[in-house]
Amino acid sequence: MPEDEWNKQVVDSVNKQASILQRRGVRRVSILLCRRGQYPVYFTLRNFSGAWGEEQAIRNIEPALAFQLELSRLSNYNLKPCFVEAKQIHVYHAIARENQLNNRFFVRALVRPGRLRGSMSTAEYLISETDRLVTSILDALKIVSAENRHADCNHIFMNFVYNLAVEYEDVLATISGFIERHGKRLWRLRVTGSEVRIALEDSEGHVMPICCVIENVSGFIVHYRGYQEIITDKGTTILKSIGGEKGPLHLQPVHQEYPTKESLQPKRY
């Protein structure tokens, strides 16, 4: 059966058990659907005002990893999930709460551990995996943007959910190649911002979480900025610019909400 049919059956089945779930204090139910030769599907349900329904924003992701998508940063927008063939890619059509004409796509992807074969180094794996993922993201974005041609300032977020034994210079090389190979296609699909989060691990086991931000709002100048995530004395996590130049997110909270479009952007578009 198609996913929508499975969804109806799953929701009906859970609603039949609603009374016992309530007595036991169950707040969420996740169901994993395995079919031969196909990518597994996750349905996560919770109680919406007395009736159980699916939380579509986190379909096809393990509940324990859902927080890694950082959907709380999209709180300035009303989100509509767009389901694509690649299950590890999560696409959201976002419409600003204050301005219905302000709409864009947010693409979120989690990169899981891979197994290195032969003599491939971790840096080479980072380059190949990022390149493959970006190609899949752009293919998915091309399909969904055909229905919403006025979407602008689209945004890509990739989160490596494990530590990588690479140097910061390797990340810079990966990012620059990423822009060279996909720059024109990114601009055609109106992608003006990308964010890559990686935890770097050195030979002594020290871990440094970093956030790389690439922006090209005007279409002429690409801005690349790297930030290190540090914990303050108050226990909050903030971004600290790497290098001499301080970026706009310097000393800002890690989970800061994405702003809506500036007034100049519609004219620029």
SERO-833407 format. One line per field, with one value per residue: residue number from 0; x, y, z of N, C-alpha, C in turn. Coordinates in steps of 0.1 Angstrom, whole numbers, always signed. Example, Ala and Ser with C-alpha at 12.3 -4.5 7.8 and 13.67 -1.06 7.14 Angstrom:
<recs>
nr = (0	1)
n.px = (+132	+128)
n.py = (-57	-22)
n.pz = (+78	+71)
ca.px = (+123	+137)
ca.py = (-45	-11)
ca.pz = (+78	+71)
c.px = (+132	+129)
c.py = (-33	+0)
c.pz = (+78	+79)
</recs>
This chain:
<recs>
nr = (0	1	2	3	4	5	6	7	8	9	10	11	12	13	14	15	16	17	18	19	20	21	22	23	24	25	26	27	28	29	30	31	32	33	34	35	36	37	38	39	40	41	42	43	44	45	46	47	48	49	50	51	52	53	54	55	56	57	58	59	60	61	62	63	64	65	66	67	68	69	70	71	72	73	74	75	76	77	78	79	80	81	82	83	84	85	86	87	88	89	90	91	92	93	94	95	96	97	98	99	100	101	102	103	104	105	106	107	108	109	110	111	112	113	114	115	116	117	118	119	120	121	122	123	124	125	126	127	128	129	130	131	132	133	134	135	136	137	138	139	140	141	142	143	144	145	146	147	148	149	150	151	152	153	154	155	156	157	158	159	160	161	162	163	164	165	166	167	168	169	170	171	172	173	174	175	176	177	178	179	180	181	182	183	184	185	186	187	188	189	190	191	192	193	194	195	196	197	198	199	200	201	202	203	204	205	206	207	208	209	210	211	212	213	214	215	216	217	218	219	220	221	222	223	224	225	226	227	228	229	230	231	232	233	234	235	236	237	238	239	240	241	242	243	244	245	246	247	248	249	250	251	252	253	254	255	256	257	258	259	260	261	262	263	264	265	266	267	268)
n.px = (+8	+4	+21	+2	-21	-12	-8	-34	-44	-26	-32	-59	-57	-42	-59	-80	-69	-69	-79	-66	-40	-40	-46	-22	-5	+9	+25	+34	+35	+54	+57	+73	+76	+84	+93	+99	+128	+125	+130	+128	+98	+89	+63	+51	+30	+8	-13	-38	-58	-76	-78	-58	-32	-10	+23	+34	+56	+79	+80	+94	+118	+138	+124	+142	+161	+149	+151	+174	+169	+162	+137	+125	+137	+124	+102	+91	+76	+48	+46	+46	+50	+67	+67	+93	+110	+135	+141	+157	+158	+143	+118	+104	+77	+76	+56	+56	+45	+36	+34	+19	+28	+54	+73	+91	+114	+126	+151	+161	+186	+199	+230	+241	+263	+288	+304	+337	+354	+382	+410	+400	+400	+389	+384	+381	+358	+340	+338	+328	+303	+289	+287	+271	+248	+240	+234	+211	+194	+190	+178	+154	+144	+140	+117	+97	+96	+85	+57	+55	+65	+72	+87	+114	+147	+154	+166	+192	+200	+224	+232	+257	+255	+274	+308	+335	+367	+384	+402	+397	+405	+400	+373	+368	+378	+360	+336	+342	+345	+320	+305	+316	+309	+281	+271	+257	+234	+223	+217	+198	+177	+170	+183	+196	+209	+230	+237	+259	+265	+290	+308	+340	+367	+397	+430	+434	+410	+395	+366	+352	+325	+313	+299	+291	+283	+270	+263	+245	+230	+226	+234	+257	+279	+295	+293	+311	+312	+326	+318	+324	+309	+303	+300	+286	+292	+268	+256	+244	+245	+265	+275	+308	+329	+352	+384	+397	+378	+346	+315	+280	+266	+281	+285	+259	+229	+229	+206	+191	+162	+152	+153	+126	+122	+140	+131	+141	+144	+122	+123	+149	+146)
n.py = (-12	+24	+51	+69	+53	+35	+52	+60	+36	+31	+54	+49	+25	+32	+50	+34	+23	+44	+50	+32	+40	+66	+61	+49	+70	+76	+96	+98	+78	+57	+42	+18	+10	-17	-27	-50	-44	-17	+16	+20	+33	+58	+65	+89	+95	+116	+129	+149	+172	+153	+133	+110	+117	+119	+133	+150	+165	+152	+128	+98	+98	+87	+89	+96	+111	+133	+158	+167	+179	+205	+220	+239	+262	+272	+286	+311	+306	+291	+257	+233	+200	+185	+156	+136	+114	+106	+94	+103	+130	+160	+181	+213	+234	+267	+293	+327	+338	+364	+375	+365	+363	+359	+333	+302	+275	+251	+229	+200	+178	+148	+134	+103	+78	+64	+36	+33	+23	+3	+23	+48	+80	+98	+125	+124	+109	+127	+146	+132	+122	+145	+157	+139	+140	+167	+168	+150	+166	+189	+177	+169	+194	+207	+193	+198	+226	+232	+235	+257	+284	+309	+308	+319	+326	+301	+275	+254	+228	+208	+182	+165	+137	+125	+123	+135	+127	+149	+178	+213	+226	+207	+207	+233	+230	+211	+226	+247	+233	+223	+246	+254	+232	+231	+256	+272	+258	+258	+286	+288	+274	+291	+290	+306	+304	+282	+257	+239	+215	+202	+180	+181	+159	+154	+137	+132	+128	+151	+171	+193	+211	+226	+251	+258	+284	+294	+319	+335	+359	+380	+370	+375	+377	+354	+346	+331	+317	+306	+290	+283	+262	+271	+267	+288	+304	+305	+283	+282	+277	+292	+308	+312	+332	+318	+325	+358	+377	+388	+372	+378	+362	+360	+353	+348	+329	+294	+281	+300	+316	+315	+344	+363	+373	+402	+436	+444	+422	+412	+430	+426	+400)
n.pz = (+0	-5	+13	+24	+27	+46	+66	+74	+84	+105	+122	+128	+141	+164	+176	+184	+207	+224	+250	+268	+264	+274	+301	+308	+306	+282	+259	+233	+203	+183	+152	+133	+100	+80	+48	+23	+4	+5	+18	+53	+70	+93	+115	+137	+163	+182	+208	+198	+210	+221	+201	+184	+162	+133	+137	+113	+106	+116	+102	+90	+105	+132	+164	+185	+173	+163	+174	+164	+139	+145	+145	+160	+154	+133	+140	+133	+112	+95	+90	+63	+57	+30	+13	+0	-23	-13	+18	+39	+37	+46	+38	+40	+34	+40	+54	+63	+94	+98	+73	+46	+20	+21	+15	+17	+12	+35	+39	+55	+66	+80	+85	+87	+103	+82	+66	+61	+32	+20	+12	+17	+31	+60	+54	+26	+25	+37	+18	-5	+6	+13	-12	-26	-10	-13	-40	-40	-24	-40	-62	-50	-41	-65	-75	-56	-56	-80	-77	-62	-73	-65	-43	-23	-12	-2	+20	+32	+55	+70	+91	+107	+125	+141	+153	+135	+124	+113	+100	+105	+82	+62	+62	+52	+26	+16	+16	-2	-26	-28	-33	-58	-75	-73	-73	-94	-98	-73	-71	-92	-81	-61	-37	-10	+13	+33	+58	+77	+101	+121	+142	+151	+157	+174	+174	+201	+212	+218	+213	+190	+183	+154	+133	+100	+79	+49	+27	+0	-8	-26	-50	-62	-45	-24	+9	+34	+65	+95	+126	+161	+185	+217	+253	+277	+309	+321	+312	+287	+251	+227	+196	+184	+164	+141	+134	+123	+114	+126	+124	+115	+133	+156	+190	+193	+202	+197	+188	+176	+162	+127	+108	+91	+57	+47	+39	+15	+0	-17	-39	-48	-57)
ca.px = (+0	+11	+22	-10	-30	-6	-10	-48	-45	-19	-39	-71	-53	-38	-71	-88	-63	-66	-82	-55	-28	-42	-44	-8	+3	+17	+23	+37	+36	+61	+56	+83	+70	+95	+88	+111	+134	+122	+134	+118	+90	+85	+51	+51	+17	+6	-27	-42	-71	-85	-77	-44	-29	+5	+32	+40	+69	+90	+78	+107	+130	+137	+120	+153	+169	+140	+155	+186	+164	+161	+125	+122	+143	+115	+89	+85	+68	+39	+53	+39	+60	+67	+74	+100	+114	+147	+135	+166	+157	+130	+116	+92	+73	+73	+50	+58	+32	+32	+33	+16	+35	+68	+73	+104	+116	+137	+155	+169	+190	+208	+240	+244	+277	+290	+315	+348	+359	+395	+420	+394	+402	+376	+382	+375	+344	+332	+336	+319	+290	+283	+284	+260	+236	+236	+227	+198	+186	+187	+168	+141	+139	+135	+104	+87	+95	+77	+44	+56	+76	+75	+95	+127	+156	+154	+176	+196	+206	+229	+237	+264	+251	+285	+320	+344	+382	+390	+407	+389	+409	+393	+359	+368	+380	+348	+327	+346	+342	+305	+300	+320	+302	+266	+267	+247	+221	+217	+211	+185	+166	+168	+189	+205	+217	+232	+243	+265	+270	+299	+316	+354	+374	+412	+436	+434	+396	+388	+356	+349	+314	+314	+287	+295	+272	+273	+252	+246	+216	+225	+236	+270	+290	+292	+298	+313	+316	+327	+316	+326	+299	+309	+291	+289	+292	+254	+251	+238	+254	+265	+284	+319	+335	+365	+392	+397	+365	+334	+303	+268	+260	+290	+280	+244	+225	+230	+193	+184	+152	+156	+145	+119	+129	+142	+122	+147	+145	+113	+128	+161	+142)
ca.py = (+0	+36	+56	+75	+43	+30	+63	+59	+23	+33	+63	+42	+14	+38	+56	+23	+20	+57	+50	+26	+49	+77	+56	+46	+82	+76	+109	+96	+64	+57	+29	+16	+1	-22	-34	-56	-37	-3	+23	+20	+45	+60	+73	+93	+100	+121	+132	+163	+176	+142	+123	+107	+119	+119	+145	+148	+172	+143	+115	+92	+100	+81	+99	+101	+120	+144	+172	+172	+187	+218	+226	+250	+275	+276	+290	+323	+302	+279	+247	+222	+190	+180	+143	+133	+100	+103	+95	+110	+144	+165	+194	+220	+247	+276	+306	+335	+340	+378	+379	+353	+363	+355	+318	+296	+260	+247	+215	+196	+164	+143	+125	+92	+73	+56	+27	+36	+11	+4	+33	+61	+88	+105	+137	+120	+105	+139	+153	+124	+121	+158	+159	+130	+145	+180	+164	+145	+177	+197	+170	+170	+208	+210	+187	+205	+240	+234	+239	+270	+290	+322	+306	+326	+325	+287	+272	+240	+225	+194	+180	+153	+133	+118	+130	+133	+129	+157	+191	+224	+230	+198	+212	+245	+225	+205	+237	+254	+224	+222	+258	+253	+222	+232	+270	+277	+251	+264	+299	+286	+269	+302	+287	+317	+301	+268	+256	+226	+214	+190	+179	+177	+152	+153	+124	+130	+127	+163	+173	+207	+213	+238	+254	+265	+291	+299	+328	+342	+365	+389	+363	+379	+375	+343	+348	+319	+320	+294	+294	+273	+262	+271	+268	+299	+301	+303	+270	+284	+274	+303	+307	+321	+332	+312	+335	+372	+384	+384	+371	+383	+353	+359	+354	+346	+316	+283	+277	+312	+314	+321	+356	+364	+381	+417	+444	+446	+409	+411	+438	+420	+388)
ca.pz = (+0	-4	+26	+29	+32	+58	+76	+79	+92	+118	+130	+133	+151	+177	+182	+191	+220	+230	+264	+276	+263	+283	+315	+311	+305	+270	+252	+219	+198	+171	+145	+122	+89	+72	+37	+16	-7	+5	+30	+64	+73	+107	+118	+151	+166	+195	+211	+194	+215	+223	+191	+180	+148	+131	+136	+100	+105	+119	+96	+85	+113	+145	+174	+194	+165	+158	+179	+155	+128	+150	+139	+168	+148	+122	+147	+127	+100	+95	+82	+57	+52	+16	+14	-12	-24	-4	+31	+49	+34	+51	+31	+46	+27	+52	+51	+75	+102	+97	+59	+38	+7	+24	+16	+13	+15	+44	+37	+66	+64	+90	+79	+96	+102	+71	+68	+51	+25	+14	+17	+17	+43	+65	+46	+13	+28	+40	+5	-13	+12	+12	-26	-29	-3	-19	-53	-37	-19	-51	-69	-42	-41	-79	-77	-48	-60	-92	-73	-55	-80	-59	-31	-24	+1	+3	+30	+34	+67	+71	+104	+108	+138	+148	+153	+123	+126	+102	+104	+100	+68	+54	+60	+43	+12	+12	+14	-14	-37	-28	-40	-72	-83	-73	-72	-104	-96	-60	-74	-100	-72	-52	-24	-7	+26	+37	+71	+79	+115	+122	+154	+148	+168	+171	+178	+216	+216	+220	+203	+188	+174	+146	+124	+88	+73	+36	+22	-12	-9	-38	-63	-67	-35	-15	+22	+41	+79	+104	+141	+170	+195	+231	+264	+285	+323	+324	+307	+273	+240	+217	+185	+184	+151	+139	+126	+128	+111	+134	+115	+122	+144	+167	+203	+193	+206	+187	+183	+173	+151	+114	+106	+79	+46	+48	+30	+2	-8	-29	-50	-53	-64)
c.px = (+9	+11	+10	-20	-25	-9	-24	-49	-38	-26	-52	-68	-49	-50	-80	-82	-61	-69	-71	-42	-28	-40	-30	+1	+12	+14	+26	+38	+43	+60	+65	+77	+82	+88	+100	+115	+131	+128	+124	+111	+87	+72	+51	+38	+17	-9	-29	-56	-81	-84	-62	-43	-14	+11	+40	+53	+81	+87	+92	+119	+128	+134	+132	+162	+161	+145	+167	+181	+162	+149	+121	+127	+134	+102	+83	+76	+58	+44	+43	+49	+57	+74	+80	+105	+126	+142	+144	+166	+144	+129	+103	+90	+69	+67	+51	+45	+27	+29	+31	+23	+50	+68	+87	+104	+128	+139	+164	+173	+200	+217	+244	+258	+277	+302	+325	+353	+373	+403	+414	+396	+389	+373	+376	+360	+335	+328	+326	+305	+283	+279	+271	+247	+231	+229	+213	+189	+182	+177	+154	+135	+134	+120	+94	+85	+87	+62	+44	+67	+80	+83	+109	+134	+155	+167	+179	+203	+211	+236	+244	+262	+261	+297	+328	+358	+388	+394	+397	+392	+402	+379	+358	+370	+367	+337	+329	+342	+327	+299	+304	+312	+287	+262	+256	+234	+215	+210	+198	+174	+164	+172	+199	+213	+218	+239	+247	+270	+278	+306	+330	+360	+389	+417	+436	+420	+388	+378	+353	+337	+315	+301	+292	+283	+277	+260	+255	+233	+215	+227	+250	+282	+286	+300	+299	+318	+316	+325	+318	+315	+305	+298	+295	+289	+277	+248	+244	+249	+253	+275	+295	+326	+349	+373	+391	+384	+354	+322	+291	+262	+270	+284	+265	+241	+226	+217	+184	+174	+157	+147	+137	+126	+129	+134	+128	+146	+135	+117	+140	+157	+137)
c.py = (+12	+41	+62	+65	+37	+40	+62	+47	+25	+42	+56	+32	+20	+44	+46	+20	+33	+57	+44	+34	+61	+73	+54	+58	+83	+89	+107	+81	+65	+43	+29	+6	-4	-30	-39	-47	-22	+3	+23	+33	+46	+69	+76	+100	+106	+126	+147	+166	+164	+131	+122	+110	+120	+133	+144	+155	+163	+129	+111	+96	+93	+92	+105	+111	+132	+157	+177	+180	+202	+226	+238	+263	+280	+282	+303	+319	+291	+269	+237	+212	+186	+167	+140	+119	+97	+105	+103	+125	+149	+179	+200	+233	+256	+289	+314	+338	+354	+382	+367	+352	+359	+340	+313	+282	+259	+233	+211	+181	+161	+133	+115	+86	+64	+46	+30	+23	+13	+15	+47	+68	+94	+117	+135	+116	+117	+146	+145	+123	+134	+161	+151	+135	+158	+177	+159	+156	+186	+191	+171	+184	+212	+205	+195	+220	+243	+238	+252	+278	+304	+321	+312	+324	+311	+284	+257	+238	+211	+193	+166	+148	+125	+126	+126	+136	+136	+171	+201	+228	+220	+202	+224	+240	+218	+216	+244	+246	+223	+234	+258	+244	+225	+247	+275	+270	+256	+277	+297	+282	+279	+298	+298	+314	+286	+268	+241	+225	+201	+191	+173	+170	+150	+139	+121	+128	+139	+167	+188	+209	+226	+239	+263	+271	+297	+307	+334	+349	+373	+382	+366	+376	+364	+346	+334	+323	+307	+298	+281	+274	+261	+273	+279	+295	+299	+290	+270	+281	+286	+300	+317	+320	+326	+321	+349	+379	+379	+384	+377	+374	+352	+362	+353	+332	+306	+281	+290	+310	+321	+333	+355	+373	+396	+424	+445	+434	+408	+419	+432	+407	+392)
c.pz = (+0	+10	+32	+34	+45	+70	+82	+88	+106	+127	+136	+143	+165	+184	+189	+205	+228	+245	+273	+275	+272	+297	+318	+309	+293	+262	+237	+215	+185	+165	+134	+112	+80	+60	+29	+4	-6	+18	+41	+66	+87	+107	+133	+153	+180	+196	+208	+199	+216	+213	+186	+165	+146	+131	+123	+98	+108	+113	+90	+92	+127	+155	+182	+186	+160	+162	+170	+143	+132	+144	+147	+162	+137	+128	+141	+115	+103	+85	+76	+51	+38	+16	+0	-11	-15	+10	+41	+47	+38	+46	+37	+38	+39	+47	+64	+81	+100	+83	+51	+25	+9	+26	+11	+16	+25	+42	+48	+63	+75	+83	+89	+94	+89	+74	+57	+45	+19	+21	+18	+31	+48	+58	+33	+14	+30	+27	-4	-8	+11	-2	-30	-23	-9	-32	-50	-32	-30	-60	-63	-43	-55	-81	-69	-51	-73	-89	-66	-61	-74	-46	-33	-11	+6	+11	+31	+47	+68	+84	+105	+123	+146	+146	+141	+127	+115	+108	+99	+86	+58	+51	+51	+28	+7	+8	+1	-26	-39	-35	-55	-80	-84	-73	-81	-101	-83	-63	-82	-91	-60	-37	-20	+6	+28	+50	+73	+93	+116	+136	+150	+160	+165	+176	+193	+221	+219	+209	+202	+178	+167	+137	+113	+81	+60	+31	+9	-16	-22	-51	-68	-57	-25	-2	+29	+55	+87	+119	+149	+181	+209	+241	+273	+300	+328	+319	+293	+263	+230	+206	+186	+171	+151	+130	+131	+126	+119	+125	+123	+133	+156	+180	+204	+197	+194	+180	+181	+161	+138	+112	+93	+69	+50	+37	+16	-7	-19	-41	-56	-62	-78)
</recs>
